[in-house]
Amino acid sequence: MYPRIFLLCWAFWLSFGITAPAPVRNADNEAIEARGTTYPSVSGRLFNIAGKTQYFSGTNAWYLGHLTSNADVNQAMSQIAASGLKTARVWGFGTTNNAATETNVYYQVLNSSGQYFNMDANTGIGRLDYVVSAAKTYGIQLVLPLLNNFDALGGINTYINAYGGTHASFYTDANSQAAHKNYVKFIVNRYKSSTNIFSWELCNEPRCSGCASSVITNWATTISAYIKSLDANHMVSLGDEGWLPPSYAGGDGTYAYSGYEGVDFVKNLAITTIDYGTFHMYPDSWGYNYSWGNTWISQHNAIGKAAGKPVVLEEYAAPTVALQEQYLPQWQSTTLSQTSIAADAFWQFATAFADGTNPYDNYAIYYNATAGSDYQKLGVAHAKAMAAKTATASL
């Protein structure tokens, strides 16, 4: 049976801690009203934001839509803006299979009784509404992934729990895909009038371990085209790590070039409804030395140049302050001086919230306004350098 959206009585909604659906907000509603008058767009191998084509730097702040305090959202957003960072990548997903026991913010429920959207202002989609509103206030562009490859906050696993199958079969299972399209439609239609949405992202780090790369390429082709049918104004990206296939001439057959995760960056970049490429970089987790990161950056730049599309280093990090100080400047220098990578975004932006909320991992870089601090060097100074960079066709 295909997933359905049910209209239920108030008593049923309240029994799950969910309010009945409110009318979808539009461009006249302050919560999602756009700042500016133009949508971000591709301009050659760069992006145009608010009428200006330039390189830029951004960050990852996945947690913003899952914070329950407006003050915390405002604090993070204001500091990101003050740093000169143009984009914030924020999770646009949050799914549970059991609303009655869920303790986190969630936007969607999937279980044997159906598919429901949590419209509550404090525990549901109202939290993401506030983030989109704050993005307008502070002039930040949001990258919104619509699905998680991993289990945190309800990823592909929640679809498997509701409709059966495996991680690999999710990409082709009719029931799971119908439910996912319902969710995509819900989010895209809710925010598509906002010019503070930089792009819709299909998934955070999609993988299909051991699968042919055609599985994810076909899925990405279908879902990206579906998003474009709903919203012709915004860009679409995949959100992948940039894995390269064994056929890639610059590879050596090791993990990142093995094709094991079922992702082919080259083929996915060629999808006409994917506007730009993304790649991530965690040498320590992938079994490479840190200097290899410079090679990974250069390889993806060359692929982007051949395809004639922008490419974004969407996540990069090191797990200790000492390693951040040693290697992030090297990677940033490579991006700045040796490539036409359109933008980069460090993982992850952190700030000390007064209420003690701490959603960070050991890769976090903490906001610090003190001159000469690591944050000023790795965040603020790099953002300024990226914004000042002039396009070079030869790179």
N, C-alpha and C positions, 0 to 999 in steps of 0.2 A: 504494500500500500504506500503510495506516495505521501510524503509529509504534507501536513495541512496546517494552516493558521486558523485556530479556533477562536470564535467569539464566545466568551464565557461570562457567566454572571459574576457580579461583584464578590459574592461570597467565595466562589472558587478561587478567584485571583488573590483575594486577601488571605486565604488559607495557605498560600505559597509565599506570602509576603510580597506579592506583585500587584501593582495597581493596574487597572484596566487601561488599554492603550489611549494615549492622548492624541489629538490631531498632530500629524506630522508637521514640524515647523517649516517655515519657508523663509525666503529672503527678507521678508518684512519683520520677522521675529528676531529680537535682539540676540537670542542665544546662538543663532547661526548666520547672522547678517555679516556680509563680507566687509573687510576693510580694503579699500581700493576698488578699482573699477575693471580690472583686467585679470584674466586667469593666467597663472603661470603656464609657460609653453616652451617647447623646444625651439632653439634658434641655432641652427647648424649643429655643432657639437657642444653647445652651451645651452643655458636656459635664460629665458626672459622673465623677470619678475617685476611687476608694476612698471612695465615699459622700459626696463633697463636690462641689457644682456651683459652678464658678467660671470666670472668664477665666484664661488662662495664656499664657505664652510658652515657646517651644521652640527647637530649632535643627536644622540639617542636619549630619549626620556620616556621609555616605554610605559612607565607607571602613572603618567599624568591623569589618564582617564580612569584610573583605579584608586585615586586618592579620594577621600571623603571630605576633605577640608578645602573650601575655596581659597582660603588664605595660603595654603600650601601650594596650590596651583599657581596663584598669583606670584608667590615668591619665586618659584622656579622659572616661570615665564618671564618675569621682569629681569631676572639675572641672565637668562639666555639672551634676551634682547639686548641688554646692556653689554654683553660680550661681543656683539656684532655677528652672532650666529644667525643665519637666515632660516634654517629649517630645524624642526624637532620631529623625530620619528616616534610616534605614539601608538601603542597597540589599539587597533580599532576592533578588536575581538574580545570576547569574554563570555564563555559558554560553560554551563553546568548541566549535569544530568539530574540533579536533585536540588531544587530550590530550597526545600525545607531544611537542609543541612548545610547550605552554602554560607560561608562566612566572609567571602570576598565580594567586591562589586562584580556584578555579572549583567550582561546585556541579553542573553538568550538562554532558554531552557530547551533541552532536547531529551525526550524520553518516550516511553511506549505510548503515552497518551497524546503526544503531539509535539509541536514546536511553538514556543511562546517567547515573546519579547518582553523584557522587564522595563517598563516605562517609568519606574519609580525615580524621583528626582535625587534621592540620596543613596540608593543602592544599585541603580540601573543606568539606563541610557542618559539620564539627566546628568550624570558625571561627565560623559563625553560631550554632551551639549555644552557644559560649562567650559571645557577645554577649547572647543571650537570658538566659543565666545571670547575667551581669554586670548586666543591666537589673534583674533581681530584687534583686540585692545592693545596688544603689545607688538603687533606687526610681525608675527611669526608664521611661517608656512609649515603646515603639518603633512607629514607622510603617514598614511594610515594603512597598515597591513590589516587585511580582513580575515586572516586565518593564521593559526600557529601550527607549524610542523610538530612542535613538542607539546608535552602534556600541560605545561604551566598555563593556568587561567583558561583551560579548556581548549585544547587544540583538536587535531584530527581524531584523537582518541575519543572525544565526546560524541563524534558522529559514529564511530565504530561501536561505542557502547549502546547507542540508540538504534542503529540500523544493521549492526552485524558487519562481518567482513574483517579485513585486515588493513593495516596501514597502506599497503600497496594497492588493495582493491578500492580504497576510498576514492581514488582519482577517476575511477570508471563506474562505480556503483551508482545506479540510477537514483535510489532513495537518498543516499548521502549527498549527491550532487544537486538534487532538487531542493533539499533543505538548505544546502549552502547557498544556492542561488537566491532563495528566499531571503536569507540573511544579507547577502550582498545587495540585493534590491532595497532592503530596509535601510541600510546604512547609506548607500549611494544617494537614494532619493531624499534622505533626510538632510544631507549636507551639500548636495551638488550645486546649490546656489552660492556657496561661499567661495570667494576668491582667496581665502586663506588655507584651502586644501591644496597642497602642492601636487600630490598624486595619490591615487588609489593603488595599493600594493597587494598583489594576489595572496602572498603568504610570507610569513617570516621563516626564511631558510627552508624552502620546500625540499624534501628528499624522498626518494623512493629506492631505498637501498637494495641493490641487486637487480633492479628493473632495467629494462631498455630505456634509454633517454627519451624515446618517443612518447612514453606514458606521460611524463610531466610536460613535454613540449605540446602534446595534443591538448592536455588539460589547460595549460596556460593560453593556448590559442582560443579555446572555447570560452573560458571565463573572461579573458581580456576583451574579446569581441562582445560578450554579453554586457560588460560594464560600459563599453563604448556605445552600445545601443541605448543604455539608460542615461548616459551623460557624455555628450560629445565634446564638452569643454575642458575636462580635466585630463591630465596625463595618467598613464597606467604603467606600472613597473612590476617586475616579478618578485623581487625581494630575495633572490637566491644568493648563495655564497660565491658564485662564479666558478664552480667546478668545471674543469676542462677534460675533454675526452681523450682516450688513448691515441686517437688519430691526430691530436694537436701536435704540430711540428716542434714546438718548443718544450714539450713535456718530456718526462723521464720515466713515466709509468708508475711513479709513487702516488700516494693517496690522492692528492689534489688533481692529478692527471689520469687517474685510473678509470674514471667513469663509474666508480662503485656506488655513488649516491644517486645515480640515475638522472643527473643534470648535465646538460651540454650548453654551456654559456654561449657558444658561437651560434648554435641553432636557435636558441631562445631569443637572442638579440635580433635575429632575422624576422621574428614574428611581427607582422605589420601593425598589430594593435598593441604592441609593447613599444612605448615611446623612448625608453632609455634603459641601459643596462645597469645592474648593481652587482657588486662583489664585496665580500667580507674578508677579514684577514686576522687569523689567530694562529700564528706560527707555532706557539707553544702547545696548543691543543691538537694540532694536526701533525706534529712530528717533524717540524722543520726548525732550523735555526732562525733567529730573528732577522738576520741580514737578508734571508731569502724573501722577506716581505717586499724589498725593493724590486726584485724580479717579478713577483706577483703583480705589483702595481704596473710595471712597464708592459707586461704581457697583456693585461686587460686594456690598457691604453691603446696598444697596437691593434687589438681586435676592434675596439670602438672606432678607431680611425678607418679601418678597412670597411666597416659597416656604415660609416657616416652618421653615427648616432652618439649622443652623450653617454658617458659612463661615469658612475658615481661609486667611490669607495665608501660604502654605506656604513660599515662597522670596521673599526680597527682598534686594537687595544693590547695592553700588556698587563700582567697580573700583579705587579708590585710598583711602588713609586720609583724605585731605583731603575727598573726596566723601562718604565714610562719615560723617565728622564733620559735614558740612553738611546732608546730606539724610536720613540715617536717623532722626535725632531728629524731623524734620518728619513723616515717614511714621508713626513710632511715636506721635506726638502726635495725628495724625488718627485712627489706629486707636483710641487710648485715649479721646479726648474727643468724637469725632464719629460713632462707629459702635458697633455691637454685634458686630463681628468677634469670633468666639469665642476665637481664638488666632492668634498669628503665630509664625514661625520664621525667623530670619535664616540666610542662606547666607554662609559656612559656619563652623562651629566649628573652630578650629585650636588646637593645642598643640604645644610643642616636645618631641618625643620624644627620649629619650636616645640611641637607636640611630640617629638621623638620618633616620628615615622621614619623608617629606614628601609627603603626598597632596593638597596644597592648590593652589588657584588664586589669582588676584590679588584675588578677592572675600573671601578669608578674614579672619576677625576672630580674633586670637590671644588666648587666655586670659591674663589678667593680674590678679593679686590685689591690685595696688597701688591704694590709694584714689585716686580721681580719674582713673584711666586710661580710655582709650576703651572698653575692654572692660567696665569697671565701669559706665560710663554707658549703653552701648548694649546690654549683655547683662544684667548683674545688676540695675541700677536699673530698667530697663524690665520685667524679669520680676517684680520686686517690685510695680511699679505695676499691672501687669496682674492679678496675684493679688489686689490690694487693691480692684480696681474692682468697683463694685456694678452689677448689671444694671439697665438703663434701657429700658423697653418702647418709648419713643418713638424710639429710635435705630435 
